[in-house]
């Protein structure tokens, strides 16, 4: 079977899922052609043979995270934005123009590939193209109709994009079934959207089998654009120093291998996959932004966590983990300090709740079920 696989670059969790599912599809003998932009394209390029660049589509984002009001203006108009890494101002193209270019980037390969099916991980442009060219399509997502912390100003645009979600053949949610769905508040009311019968919660694409763990230090994997990472570091370091917390912070800067020590805290520019797994295994508490993939990392190791969200999707995941009594949401230094103290005082309770969630998550085989769905849709 020949498959087109389009991956959103809005957060590298999409790329991580794409790599996991893409490799499993290739193992089953399918020929897969991947499309993405930005850093996601670079990651996919390292893993697969057939990888093609497409125009990235992004929200307007600065050191505070996604700026909703400015993003609305940026839908139609290009705007200046400060690139902290390059230390200069740039012009961000309008989302409308990015969308048009991305659509045609995808379309120009259709004749060449002649796909039996198209898989879109978070890429609505790919769904639109598949439906216009009558290609069987599968949507992989953890966001359908956000119901928590999502600006009502974005609702009109949300309803427009739902047109393509409603028309796709199958929706795969790489998460547990309710009531243990981590992305529940991002998925929203599927009955209301009209896609409940075509949506399947298959479980995480990543291994969540429990391992023997220890509790040596707090681990804080930092993610996001440069400005966001800097803001989080400026929140974490003073609190860790004040409390005398033994900790390790990973700044998520690929290619750099720098280590700086500040009191009991070790700041690393980058951790390899093996180093990150070891840091997770040895964590007493995991402090992170609330990304969907990292949520399941904390579940794998049954770790109590603290979430410091920087965008609505992360905030919704964080609130659900808090509702499941595995995590605490913190928005500033004072709340972070209180959260660390609370978890240290009630560690057994938080860990027991995380172990329950781990047990539920291990009932699923998300990757194999996702492959079966792709094969069913492609053969129909």
N, C-alpha and C positions, 0 to 999 in steps of 0.2 A: 504494500500500500504506500502511495506517495502522499506526504502530508506537508502542508504549510503550517508553520508554527510562529505566530506573531506574539511578541512579548513586550509589555509596557516597561518603560524605564523609570516610572514614577516610584522609586524605592527599589532597592535591589532584591527584595523578597520575591518579586515577580521572576527575576532571573534565576534565583535559587530554585524556585519551583520548576521553572522551565528546564533547567539542567537535569533535575532529578527525573522528571517525566520524560524528557527527551531521550535520556540515556536508556530508560526502560523500554521505550518504543523502538529504539534502534536494536536493542537486545532481542526484541521480538521479530526482527527482520524488516522493519518498516524503514523507508527512506524519508528522512525528515529534513526540511529546509526552514531555517530559522531567520527571523526578521526582528531587529530591535535597534535602538539608538543609544547614544551616550555611553556611560560606563557599562550598562547591561550588554550592549553589543560587544564591548571588549571582553567581558567575562564569557559570553557565549562563544566568541571566536577562539578562545583557548580550549574549549571543550569539544567543539564539533567542526566538521568539514564544511558543510554548506551553511554559511552564515552571511546574511546580507544587511547592510546598513539602511535604515530608514530615518526620516526626519523625526527628531524627538518632539513630543508634545508635553508641555509642562505647565503647572500652575506658576504664578508669580510668587517667588519665595525669597526671603531674606534671612537675616540672622535670628529673627523671631519665629521662623517657620513660614507656613503658607499664609499669605495675606489675602483674605477673602475679598475685601472691598476692592483692592487693587487688581486681583485676579479677574474680577468681573469686568473692569475697564479693559484689561489686557485681552479679553476675548476678541475684541474688535480692533484695538489700537496697540501698536508697539510702544513699549515703555522703557525708560532707562532703569538699569539695575546695577548695583555695586557687586562686582565679583571680588570677594574677599581673598580668594586664593591667588588671583592675578593682581590684586590690589589696584583695580581700575574700574571705571564705569563702562558698561556695555549696554547695548539695546536689545531687549528681549522681543523677538518677533511676536505678533499677535497669535493667540491660540487658533483663531480661524485660519490663518495662513499656514501655521504648522500642520493643522489637520488636513488641509487641501494637499500640501506637499506629501504628507505621509501616505494619504490614500493612493496617490499616483505612484509613489515609491513601491507600494505593495502590488498595485495593479500591473505594473510593467513586467512582473515575473510570472503572471498567471499562465500565459500561453506556454512559456518555457517549462514550467513545472507540471502543469495539468494535474492538479492535486485531486485526490479522492475525497479529501476532507480538509478542513481548516480548523486549527486550534488557536484560540485567542486567550492569552493570559492577561486580562485587564485592558486589552486593546480593542476598543469599540470601533475604531476605524477598520480593523480587519473584519469584524462582524458585518459592518456595512458593505464592504467589498464582497464578502462571501455571499451575502444575500442578493446583491445585484447581479452577481455572476452565477447564482444558483449552485453554490458549492456547499455541501453539508458542513455545518459549523458547530463547534463546541466551545462554550465560554467557561474558562477557569477563573474563578473570582472569589474573593471574600468580602466584596462590597456590591450590594444591589440597590437598596434604598435605605441609606443611613437614617436611623431614627434617634440618634443621640448626639448632641453637640454639633449638628450639621446646620449651617446657616440657611434660613428660609429664603434668603436672597438667591440661593443656588437651585431652588426647587424647580423653576421653569426649565433650566438647562438639564436638570436631572431627569425630568419627564421626557424630554426629547431623546436623550440617550437610551432611555428604557424601551423605546421603539425597537431598537436592534436587539436588546436583551430578550424581549418578548418573542421575537421572530426566530431566534436561534433554536437549533434542534435540541440541545441539551446543555444544562448548566451544572458544572462540577464545582462543589464547594469543598476545598481541602481542609475540612474541619470535622469535629464531632457532631453527631446529631443533637438536637435540643433534648434536654435543657443544658447540656454541657458544651454548647457551641461557643467558642471564644469570640468569634466575630458576629455574634447574634445581633448586636445593636447596629452593626454595619450592614448586615443582610436585610434587616427590617422585616416588614410583613409581606411575605411572598404571596399570600392569598390576595392581598390588596393589589400587588403588582400584576398578578395574573400568571405567575410562573411556577406555582407550587408543584404542579404535576411533572414539570420537566427538570426540576432541581433535585440533585442528589448530594447529600452530605457523605462523602466517601471516607473521611478521616485524613489525617495529616499525610503529606508526601514524604515525611521524614521519620526515621526510626525513633520510636519513643519507648523502646524496651528499657526497663529500669536497670541501673548499674549501681555498683557499690560506690558510695560517695563519702566525702569527708566535709568538714566545715572549718576551713583554715582562714578564709578572708572574705571580705565583700568584693564582688566582681561587678564592674560597671562597663559594659560594652556601649560605647557612644557611637551614634550614627547620624546621618543627615548631611546637609551642606556644611561647608567650612564654618560659616558664622554660627550655625546651630550647634555644631560640635564645640566651638569655643565658649558659647554661652553655657552649655551644660558642664563643661570642665570648670568654669568659673563658679558654678553652683556646687559641684561635687567636692572639689579640693578643700575649700574652707570648712565645710561640714565634716569631712573625714579627718582633717587636722584637729578641729575643735574636739571631736569625740575620741580622738586617738585611735581611730578605726584602722586595723590592718587591711589594706585594700589594694586592688589592681584595677587601673582604668585603661581600657583600650580605645584609642582615638579613631580607629577605622580608616587609617590613611594608607592605602595600598602602595607597596613598593618601598615604604620607609621602614627602617629597622632601628628606631631610636628608643632609648629608655632613660627616663628621668625619675629620680627619687625625691620625694618631698615628705619628710617625716616617715610615717609608716605606710605611705602610699607610693606605689610604683606606677608611673604613667608610661604606657607603651604605645608607640605610634601605630603598630599593627601586630596582630596575632595570626599565625597560620591556623588552618582548620584544626590541626592537632592541638596546638597551644590553646585555642579558644575552648575546645572540648575539655581540656584539662582544667582550665580556669573555671568553667561551669561546674565540673565534677567536684572541685574543691571549694566552691563558694558557700558561704554561710547565708548570704543574701545576694540576689542579683538585682542590680539597679539598672533599668533600661527605659527606652522611650515608649514601649508598648507595641512595637512592630509585630505583625502576625507570626512570622517565622520564629522570632526570639521568644514569643509567648510559648511556643511548643518546645523550644529548647529548655525553658524553665520547667515545663511539664515533664520532659524526659528525665531530668535529674531531680524532679520533685522538690524544687527549691522555692522557699518563700521569696517574694520579690517586691520591689518598689518601682512604680512606673512614674516617669516624668514625661508626659506626652508633649509633643511639639506640633501636632496637627490633629484634626478631628478624628481621623480613622484610628490613630493610636489611642486617643482619649477614650473612644468607645470600647476598644479591646481592654484597656486598663480598667475601666469601670466594671466590665464583666468579670475579669479576674478578681477584682475587689469584692464583687457580689458573691463570688464563689469562695470568698475568705481565704484566698491564696496570696493576695497582694494588697498593697496600699498605694493609693494615688497621691503624689506630692507635686505641688506646683511652685514651691519656692524653698529657700534654704531652711526656714523654720519648720515647714511641714516635712522636709526630708529628714531633719534631725529627729523630729518626733516619731516618724515612721520607723527609723532605725531602732530607736529605743523600744518602741512597741513590739516590733518583731523579736528583738533580743529577749524581751520579757515573756513573750508568748510563742517562742520558737516551735515548741512541740505541737501546738495547735495549728499553726500555719503550715508546718511540714505535713501533718496528718491530712489536712485538706488538699495539699498538693499531691499527696500520694493517692488519694481517692481519684483525683482528676487524671493522674497517670494511669491508674488501673482502667478507667473508662476509655482513655485514648488508645490503649493497647488492644482493644477489641476490634480495631479497624485495620485494614490493609489498603490504605489510600491509593498507593501507586498502582497496584494490580487492578483494583476496581476502576481507576481512571483509564487504564489501558483498555480494559474490556469495553468501557463506554465508547472510547474513540473507535475501536474496531467495529462495534455495533453500528455506530453512526456512519462510518465510512463504507460499510458493506450494504447498508440499506438501499 
